[in-house]
Amino acid sequence: PTSATEAAVAAMWADLLGLDRVGVSDNFFELGGNSLVMMQVNVRLRAQFGLSLPVRELFEMPNAASLAERIDVIRAVSGVGEEGDVSEEVEEFTL
């Protein structure tokens, strides 16, 4: 991982998939991920980053690097800081 967000997403996927480690370029579905696990990813995104994405969008980002990039863009645009200081107004954000 080259950023804290990439590291967090990779660690989240590893935990949910029961793996020791996930690389930022590893494909979520090739690692054993499915739609039910992807929904759990979305729950954790809300808890950890204060945002949620439509599940169909999550399917379009099959590796941790692409999901982390989307998270960082949303956080930059919406004003959600690195520390997860989520305001009440920022609950869902779709690009």
C-alpha positions, 0 to 999 in steps of 0.5 A: 500500500502507498497510502493509509487508505489503501492499507486500511482497505487491504486490511479490511478485505483481508479480515473479511475474506479470512486472509493473512494479507491482501495486496492493493492490486489483488482482485476481490473476487479472485480472492473469494469475495462475493456480493454478501462480503461486498455488502459487509465491505460497505458497512465497514466503509461507513463505520471507518470512513463515514461514507457508503457507496452503492454496491454496484459501484463497489463491484466496479472497483475490484482491487483495493487501490481503485477503491482507496482512490475513490474513497480519497476523492470522495473525502477530498470533495466532501470534506471528510478528513483523514482522522474520520471526522465525519460531519452529520451532513456527510453520510452518503456520497456518489460520484 
